[in-house]
């Protein structure tokens, strides 16, 4: 079964770049939704098994090393998400 939709993409805006951006945002939104559901499942399973409570998860304060690792991971993720935009900016700057 193909993972690509058949037919043309719907057009919502006069500028095709805005339609592309909307497609990216919607794809990311779908991914975040799935991740949140999976995280919710894990939190409930570990609470139900008595490993840790959801309240402990909510009040967790990362130490300095964990905070740095998260910041690095977040920066890399944002760079990947915005890669297309960054490439266009760099191309404009070269002209």
Rosetta blueprint (number, residue, H / E / L):
1 X L
2 X L
3 X L
4 X L
5 X L
6 X L
7 X L
8 X L
9 X L
10 X L
11 X L
12 X L
13 X L
14 X L
15 X L
16 X H
17 X H
18 X H
19 X H
20 X H
21 X H
22 X H
23 X H
24 X H
25 X H
26 X H
27 X H
28 X H
29 X H
30 X H
31 X H
32 X H
33 X H
34 X H
35 X H
36 X H
37 X H
38 X H
39 X H
40 X H
41 X H
42 X H
43 X H
44 X H
45 X H
46 X H
47 X H
48 X H
49 X L
50 X L
51 X L
52 X L
53 X L
54 X H
55 X H
56 X H
57 X H
58 X H
59 X H
60 X L
61 X L
62 X L
63 X L
64 X H
65 X H
66 X H
67 X H
68 X H
69 X H
70 X H
71 X H
72 X H
73 X H
74 X H
75 X H
76 X H
77 X H
78 X H
79 X H
80 X H
81 X H
82 X L
83 X H
84 X H
85 X H
86 X H
87 X H
88 X H
89 X H
90 X H
91 X H
92 X H
93 X H
94 X H
95 X L
